[in-house]
Amino acid sequence: MTDKDETFPSGSDDADGFEPEEPEKPKTKTQPDKGGSGKPPRPTAVATGGGGRGGDRGGRGPKRNRPEDEDRGEQNLVPGQTVSCKILRSFKNGYLVYLTKYKRDAILVTDEDLAVGITVIATFDRRDSMNQIYLFLPSTQKAFWLQPYSSPTYSFRGPSDADDMPKLIAGGFYSSWIRERESSEQKIEETEQSQFQFRRAIDLFPPPLDADSFKQIKIRDYEAEWLVSDLESGQRTGCVLINNEIEMSRGAILVYRGRVVGCMLVSRESPNTLPTKESLALFVPELYKADTVVTLYDLPENLVLAKCSLFLGYPVQRTDDYNSLDYYRYILDWFKKEGGTACLGVSLSGGRGMVLGYIHQAELIGSFSVDEQIYSSEKEIFEALLEHDSDCKMEISILPPEFAELFSTYGFKLSSF
């Protein structure tokens, strides 16, 4: 696949019927009309009711595998694979459960107190000599992705190809850019910059912030259905990347509580980026191909909400003459009065790349260098970048407040494509 520049589709591709009034330029101090002031709803539990076979099996133990079950696919389960199961009753060191997809019983080993009849997402552990399946609850059942940042700076480099693991970056974030800006005496010839330019579409998606949630699989070794089930039933929030070197396609989806709130895919057949819904229609077939490599990881909710402003938000049409630093201070001051969630896109001068700034509920929670694939949660770094590069250009996309207030009703179900 050639490293061809792609242009990010502007506008709110998924916000049907939403037509915000454009704010006047900040010189007049006229405030934007709308700015995403709502708070995201309280996280829902991972466990969900319904599904699977009802009823208690009484005093009997797990049902053994019947000959006709051999063709149902459960023999292909591998350690670490996620499955959906319904709690039947207490049993031994956990619960007797029913595997909805594979139509057979299993044992869920856990100390947690679970209600009979609910459906949970569990992880396949092993089989015993009698072909009995044992499961355990994954650590993500604790909803890691709902927890706030726990350290001052995350600086992970995202995988550059399908085989790379994320590596922690040491040293000053953007320091090379700042030093170059301060010490260079050579005038950099200005180049025409399009809004939201990047080498590959998936470069816009933030890298994993915690290596523990990073997982990479090949679809030929798994079933794509379990991945979709894990994302939706598990109410996952994070990012899923796909890469198929045979088909020369790359794509990514942004997931918020199990629903897709952003998607990009580029390939030989479709080299240009499309709105989320159209991209998702191309993404799903690629996901199911045997040669596709899938990378998935969790992200904090506030980061995903700010990030999805690029997909579900509306761009502010600027007519002011503020530089990027002054405009940043202006819009942040307004957000502090009204609340709001947004994504800032900064095109560095001289064609040196792009940096994204994430604002959640009036606070800058982090920034992301698209070209270097480095993320930082230190707002001073982002502000220093704007101060040292006075010629950089800034665009802003704001998440409408009703999206943040009723977010569970927005986005797309991956299983519906």
C-alpha positions as CSV (number, residue, x, y, z in Angstrom):
1,M,0.0,0.0,0.0
2,T,1.5,3.3,-1.0
3,D,1.9,6.0,1.7
4,K,-0.5,8.4,-0.1
5,D,-1.8,11.4,1.7
6,E,-5.4,11.1,2.7
7,T,-7.6,14.0,3.7
8,F,-9.8,13.6,6.7
9,P,-13.5,14.0,5.9
10,S,-14.7,17.2,7.5
11,G,-18.2,17.7,9.0
12,S,-20.5,15.6,11.1
13,D,-21.1,12.5,9.0
14,D,-23.2,10.8,11.5
15,A,-25.2,13.6,13.1
16,D,-28.2,13.5,10.9
17,G,-30.4,16.6,11.2
18,F,-27.9,18.5,13.4
19,E,-27.2,22.0,11.9
20,P,-25.3,24.1,14.3
21,E,-25.1,27.9,13.8
22,E,-21.6,29.0,13.1
23,P,-19.9,31.0,15.8
24,E,-18.7,34.5,15.1
25,K,-15.0,35.2,15.1
26,P,-13.6,35.5,18.7
27,K,-12.5,39.1,18.2
28,T,-16.1,40.1,18.9
29,K,-16.2,37.7,21.9
30,T,-19.4,36.2,20.5
31,Q,-19.6,32.7,21.9
32,P,-20.2,29.6,19.8
33,D,-23.8,28.6,19.9
34,K,-23.2,25.0,20.9
35,G,-20.3,23.2,22.4
36,G,-20.9,19.8,23.9
37,S,-21.7,20.7,27.5
38,G,-23.3,17.5,28.5
39,K,-21.7,14.9,30.7
40,P,-21.4,11.3,29.6
41,P,-23.8,8.9,31.3
42,R,-22.8,6.6,34.1
43,P,-21.2,3.5,32.7
44,T,-23.5,0.5,32.4
45,A,-22.5,-2.9,33.7
46,V,-20.8,-5.4,31.5
47,A,-23.2,-8.1,32.5
48,T,-26.5,-8.1,30.6
49,G,-29.7,-10.0,31.0
50,G,-31.3,-12.4,28.7
51,G,-29.8,-14.5,25.9
52,G,-28.9,-18.2,25.9
53,R,-30.9,-21.1,27.4
54,G,-32.9,-20.5,30.5
55,G,-33.6,-22.8,33.5
56,D,-31.5,-24.6,36.1
57,R,-30.1,-28.0,35.5
58,G,-31.0,-29.0,39.0
59,G,-28.4,-31.3,40.7
60,R,-26.8,-32.4,37.5
61,G,-23.3,-31.3,36.5
62,P,-22.2,-29.9,33.2
63,K,-23.5,-31.6,30.1
64,R,-20.7,-33.5,28.3
65,N,-19.9,-32.9,24.7
66,R,-22.2,-34.9,22.4
67,P,-20.9,-36.3,19.0
68,E,-23.1,-33.8,17.1
69,D,-21.4,-31.0,19.0
70,E,-18.1,-31.6,17.2
71,D,-19.3,-29.7,14.2
72,R,-20.4,-26.6,16.1
73,G,-17.0,-24.9,16.2
74,E,-16.3,-25.1,20.0
75,Q,-13.5,-27.5,19.3
76,N,-11.6,-24.5,17.7
77,L,-11.7,-22.5,21.0
78,V,-8.2,-21.4,21.9
79,P,-6.8,-20.1,25.3
80,G,-7.6,-16.4,25.6
81,Q,-10.6,-16.4,23.3
82,T,-13.6,-14.5,24.5
83,V,-17.0,-16.2,24.6
84,S,-20.5,-15.2,25.7
85,C,-22.1,-17.3,28.4
86,K,-25.2,-17.4,30.5
87,I,-25.1,-18.1,34.3
88,L,-27.2,-21.2,35.1
89,R,-26.3,-21.9,38.7
90,S,-23.6,-22.2,41.3
91,F,-21.2,-25.1,40.7
92,K,-17.9,-26.1,42.3
93,N,-15.5,-23.1,42.3
94,G,-17.8,-20.9,40.3
95,Y,-20.8,-21.4,38.1
96,L,-22.3,-23.7,35.6
97,V,-22.8,-21.6,32.5
98,Y,-24.2,-22.1,29.0
99,L,-22.2,-21.1,25.9
100,T,-24.8,-19.4,23.8
101,K,-23.1,-19.7,20.5
102,Y,-21.8,-23.3,20.9
103,K,-25.0,-24.6,22.7
104,R,-23.2,-26.5,25.4
105,D,-22.3,-26.1,29.1
106,A,-19.1,-25.0,30.7
107,I,-17.6,-24.2,34.1
108,L,-16.8,-20.6,34.9
109,V,-14.2,-20.4,37.7
110,T,-14.6,-17.2,39.7
111,D,-15.0,-15.8,43.2
112,E,-17.3,-13.1,42.0
113,D,-21.0,-13.0,43.0
114,L,-23.0,-13.3,39.8
115,A,-26.8,-13.4,39.4
116,V,-28.4,-16.5,37.8
117,G,-29.7,-15.7,34.4
118,I,-27.4,-12.9,33.4
119,T,-25.0,-13.1,30.4
120,V,-21.4,-12.3,30.9
121,I,-18.3,-12.2,28.7
122,A,-15.7,-14.8,29.8
123,T,-12.4,-16.1,28.5
124,F,-11.6,-19.7,27.5
125,D,-9.0,-21.3,29.7
126,R,-8.6,-25.0,29.0
127,R,-10.3,-28.4,28.6
128,D,-9.9,-31.4,30.9
129,S,-9.6,-35.0,30.0
130,M,-13.4,-35.3,29.8
131,N,-13.5,-32.5,27.2
132,Q,-15.1,-30.2,29.8
133,I,-14.5,-26.5,29.1
134,Y,-13.3,-24.2,31.8
135,L,-13.6,-20.4,31.6
136,F,-12.5,-17.4,33.7
137,L,-13.5,-13.8,33.9
138,P,-11.1,-11.5,32.1
139,S,-9.5,-8.5,33.8
140,T,-11.5,-6.2,31.5
141,Q,-14.6,-7.3,33.4
142,K,-13.4,-4.7,35.9
143,A,-13.9,-2.1,33.2
144,F,-10.4,-0.8,33.0
145,W,-11.4,1.5,30.2
146,L,-13.8,3.4,32.5
147,Q,-11.0,4.4,35.0
148,P,-9.4,7.9,34.8
149,Y,-5.7,8.5,34.1
150,S,-3.5,7.2,36.9
151,S,-0.1,8.7,35.9
152,P,0.8,12.2,34.7
153,T,2.0,11.2,31.2
154,Y,1.3,8.4,28.8
155,S,3.8,8.3,26.0
156,F,3.4,5.1,24.0
157,R,4.3,4.8,20.4
158,G,1.7,3.0,18.4
159,P,2.5,-0.1,16.3
160,S,4.0,0.9,13.0
161,D,3.1,-2.4,11.4
162,A,1.1,-5.5,12.2
163,D,4.0,-7.2,14.2
164,D,5.2,-4.3,16.4
165,M,4.3,-4.0,20.0
166,P,3.8,-0.6,21.6
167,K,7.0,0.8,23.1
168,L,7.3,3.4,25.9
169,I,8.9,6.5,24.7
170,A,11.4,8.3,27.0
171,G,12.4,11.9,26.8
172,G,10.7,15.2,26.0
173,F,7.6,15.1,23.9
174,Y,7.9,17.3,20.8
175,S,11.3,18.3,22.1
176,S,12.9,17.9,18.7
177,W,10.3,20.2,17.1
178,I,10.8,22.8,19.8
179,R,14.6,22.7,19.6
180,E,14.5,22.9,15.9
181,R,12.1,25.9,16.0
182,E,14.4,27.7,18.5
183,S,17.8,27.0,17.0
184,S,17.1,27.0,13.3
185,E,18.2,30.1,11.4
186,Q,17.1,28.8,8.1
187,K,13.8,30.0,6.8
188,I,11.4,27.1,6.1
189,E,9.5,27.5,2.9
190,E,5.8,27.4,3.6
191,T,3.9,24.6,2.0
192,E,0.2,24.6,1.3
193,Q,-1.5,22.5,4.0
194,S,-4.9,20.8,3.6
195,Q,-6.9,20.3,6.7
196,F,-6.2,17.0,8.5
197,Q,-3.5,15.5,6.3
198,F,-1.8,12.3,7.2
199,R,0.1,9.4,5.5
200,R,-2.4,6.7,6.5
201,A,-5.9,7.0,7.7
202,I,-5.4,4.9,10.8
203,D,-2.6,7.2,11.9
204,L,-5.3,9.5,13.3
205,F,-6.3,7.0,15.9
206,P,-4.5,7.2,19.3
207,P,-2.1,4.4,20.3
208,P,-2.6,2.2,23.3
209,L,-2.0,4.0,26.6
210,D,-1.5,0.8,28.6
211,A,0.3,-2.3,27.3
212,D,-1.8,-4.6,29.4
213,S,-4.8,-4.1,27.3
214,F,-3.0,-4.5,24.0
215,K,-3.9,-7.6,22.0
216,Q,-3.1,-8.7,18.5
217,I,-4.6,-11.7,16.7
218,K,-4.9,-13.2,13.3
219,I,-8.5,-13.8,12.2
220,R,-7.5,-17.2,10.7
221,D,-6.8,-18.4,14.2
222,Y,-10.0,-17.0,15.7
223,E,-13.6,-16.3,14.9
224,A,-14.5,-12.8,14.0
225,E,-17.9,-13.3,15.7
226,W,-16.3,-13.5,19.2
227,L,-14.5,-10.3,18.6
228,V,-17.7,-8.5,17.7
229,S,-19.5,-10.1,20.6
230,D,-16.8,-9.0,23.0
231,L,-16.9,-5.4,21.8
232,E,-20.7,-5.1,22.0
233,S,-21.7,-7.3,24.9
234,G,-18.7,-6.3,26.9
235,Q,-19.5,-2.6,26.5
236,R,-15.9,-2.0,25.4
237,T,-14.4,1.4,24.8
238,G,-11.2,1.6,22.8
239,C,-9.7,1.1,19.3
240,V,-9.6,-1.8,16.8
241,L,-7.1,-1.7,14.0
242,I,-7.0,-4.1,11.0
243,N,-4.2,-4.7,8.6
244,N,-4.3,-7.0,5.6
245,E,-1.0,-7.1,3.6
246,I,-2.5,-9.4,1.0
247,E,-5.4,-7.1,0.2
248,M,-3.3,-4.0,0.9
249,S,-6.0,-2.6,3.3
250,R,-5.8,-0.8,6.6
251,G,-8.6,0.4,8.8
252,A,-9.6,1.4,12.3
253,I,-12.7,1.9,14.3
254,L,-13.2,3.9,17.5
255,V,-15.6,2.2,19.9
256,Y,-17.5,3.7,22.8
257,R,-19.4,1.3,25.1
258,G,-19.7,-1.3,22.4
259,R,-20.8,1.0,19.6
260,V,-18.7,2.3,16.7
261,V,-18.4,6.1,16.8
262,G,-15.7,6.5,14.2
263,C,-14.3,4.5,11.3
264,M,-11.7,4.8,8.6
265,L,-10.5,2.3,6.0
266,V,-8.2,2.7,3.0
267,S,-7.3,0.1,0.4
268,R,-6.4,-0.4,-3.2
269,E,-10.0,-0.3,-4.2
270,S,-10.9,2.5,-1.9
271,P,-7.9,4.8,-1.4
272,N,-9.9,7.8,-0.2
273,T,-11.5,8.2,3.2
274,L,-15.2,8.1,3.6
275,P,-17.8,9.0,6.3
276,T,-18.1,6.6,9.2
277,K,-21.1,4.6,8.0
278,E,-19.7,4.1,4.5
279,S,-16.3,3.2,5.8
280,L,-17.8,0.7,8.3
281,A,-19.5,-1.1,5.4
282,L,-16.1,-1.6,3.9
283,F,-14.4,-2.3,7.2
284,V,-16.5,-5.3,8.3
285,P,-15.8,-7.5,5.2
286,E,-12.1,-6.9,5.7
287,L,-12.4,-7.8,9.4
288,Y,-13.7,-11.3,8.4
289,K,-10.9,-12.2,6.0
290,A,-8.5,-14.9,7.1
291,D,-5.3,-12.9,6.3
292,T,-6.4,-9.9,8.4
293,V,-4.4,-9.0,11.5
294,V,-6.4,-7.3,14.3
295,T,-5.0,-5.1,16.9
296,L,-7.3,-4.0,19.8
297,Y,-6.8,-2.1,23.0
298,D,-8.8,-0.2,25.6
299,L,-8.8,3.6,25.9
300,P,-10.3,5.9,28.6
301,E,-13.8,7.1,27.9
302,N,-12.9,10.8,28.1
303,L,-10.3,10.4,25.4
304,V,-12.6,8.5,23.1
305,L,-15.4,11.1,23.6
306,A,-13.0,13.9,22.7
307,K,-11.6,11.9,19.8
308,C,-14.9,11.1,18.2
309,S,-15.6,14.8,17.9
310,L,-13.8,14.4,14.6
311,F,-16.4,11.9,13.4
312,L,-19.6,13.0,15.2
313,G,-18.9,16.6,15.9
314,Y,-19.2,19.7,13.7
315,P,-16.2,21.8,12.6
316,V,-16.1,25.5,13.6
317,Q,-15.8,27.8,10.6
318,R,-13.1,30.3,11.6
319,T,-13.1,33.9,10.3
320,D,-10.9,35.4,13.0
321,D,-7.3,36.6,12.8
322,Y,-6.2,35.0,16.1
323,N,-3.0,32.9,16.0
324,S,-3.4,29.3,17.3
325,L,-2.3,30.0,20.9
326,D,-4.7,32.9,21.3
327,Y,-7.5,31.0,19.7
328,Y,-6.8,28.0,22.0
329,R,-6.9,30.2,25.1
330,Y,-10.1,31.8,23.8
331,I,-12.0,28.6,23.1
332,L,-10.8,27.0,26.3
333,D,-12.0,29.9,28.3
334,W,-15.4,29.6,26.8
335,F,-15.5,25.9,27.4
336,K,-14.7,26.5,31.1
337,K,-17.9,28.6,31.3
338,E,-20.1,26.4,29.3
339,G,-18.5,22.9,29.5
340,G,-17.7,21.1,26.3
341,T,-15.9,18.3,24.5
342,A,-13.9,18.8,21.3
343,C,-10.9,17.8,19.3
344,L,-8.3,20.4,18.1
345,G,-6.3,19.7,14.9
346,V,-3.0,21.6,14.7
347,S,-1.1,21.6,11.4
348,L,2.5,22.5,12.1
349,S,4.3,25.1,10.0
350,G,6.6,24.0,7.2
351,G,4.7,20.8,6.6
352,R,6.2,19.2,9.8
353,G,3.2,17.2,10.7
354,M,0.0,17.3,12.7
355,V,-0.9,17.3,16.4
356,L,-4.3,16.6,17.9
357,G,-5.4,18.1,21.2
358,Y,-8.3,16.5,23.2
359,I,-10.7,18.6,25.3
360,H,-13.1,16.8,27.6
361,Q,-15.5,18.8,29.8
362,A,-13.5,22.0,29.3
363,E,-10.2,20.4,30.2
364,L,-7.3,19.6,27.9
365,I,-6.7,15.9,28.8
366,G,-3.9,15.2,26.3
367,S,-2.3,15.7,22.9
368,F,-1.2,13.3,20.2
369,S,1.5,13.6,17.5
370,V,0.0,11.9,14.5
371,D,3.3,11.6,12.6
372,E,5.3,10.3,15.5
373,Q,2.5,8.4,17.1
374,I,3.2,9.7,20.5
375,Y,0.7,10.7,23.1
376,S,1.1,12.9,26.2
377,S,-1.4,14.0,28.9
378,E,0.7,17.0,29.9
379,K,-1.1,20.1,28.7
380,E,2.0,22.2,29.2
381,I,3.6,20.4,26.3
382,F,0.7,21.1,23.9
383,E,0.7,24.8,25.0
384,A,4.4,25.1,24.5
385,L,4.1,23.7,21.0
386,L,1.5,26.4,20.1
387,E,3.7,29.1,21.7
388,H,6.9,28.0,19.8
389,D,5.2,27.5,16.4
390,S,3.3,30.8,16.0
391,D,2.6,30.0,12.3
392,C,0.8,26.7,12.9
393,K,-2.8,26.4,11.9
394,M,-5.6,25.2,14.2
395,E,-9.0,23.8,13.5
396,I,-11.6,22.6,16.0
397,S,-14.4,20.1,15.9
398,I,-17.0,20.2,18.7
399,L,-19.1,17.4,20.0
400,P,-22.7,18.5,20.3
401,P,-24.0,18.4,23.9
402,E,-26.8,16.0,23.2
403,F,-24.3,13.4,22.0
404,A,-22.5,13.4,25.3
405,E,-25.8,13.3,27.3
406,L,-27.4,10.4,25.4
407,F,-24.3,8.8,23.9
408,S,-25.5,5.2,24.2
409,T,-28.1,5.9,21.5
410,Y,-25.5,7.1,19.0
411,G,-23.0,5.2,16.9
412,F,-23.3,2.0,15.0
413,K,-23.6,-1.6,16.0
414,L,-20.8,-3.6,14.3
415,S,-23.0,-6.7,14.2
416,S,-25.5,-4.9,12.0
417,F,-23.2,-4.6,9.0
